[in-house]
Amino acid sequence: MDKVINLTPHDVIIIGDKGNHIIAFPPSGEIARCKKTTQLIDYIKVEGKIVPMVQTTYYDVTNLPEKKDNTYYIVSKLVAEAEIERTDLLIVNQIIRDSNKRVIGCKSLGPLK
C-alpha cells in the first residue's frame, strides 16, 4: 500500500465525480518550500505607463524528505518544478472551486511532468 504525506499548509481533499469526498490529506506539519530571488530584467511601456519586468528564480527546497519506497509527497507546483527529477512528488490536479471561486478540493493528484 502506498503512503501519501502532505507537505503543504492546506488540507488536500480528493472529491469524486458526484461531489463526494473520497479522501483528505491533512497537512503533516512540515511544509516543503523554495527560496526565491527576483531580478529586474527590463521595463515595458503600456498605455503610457512604465511597468518593470522581473525574473523570479526558485531554488534550495527545504523540508523535503528523502525519497522512500511506496511514499509520495504532496507539494506545491513551485517545489515540484525545483525538484523536477523527483518521481515521488505530487501536485493537485483538476481543482474544484465553490460558487465564490474558493478551492474546496481536487479530483486527482499527479506528477508535474
MOPE-V68848 format. One line per field, one symbol per residue. psi: psi as a letter, one per 40 degrees, with the letter a starting at -180 (. if undefined). Layout:
psi->???
//
This chain:
psi->iihhhhfieihhhhhideeihdihhiieehhhiiiiiihhdiiihhfeihhihihhhhighifhiihihfhihhiiddddddfdeheehiiiifhhiaeeeiheaidiiiid.
//
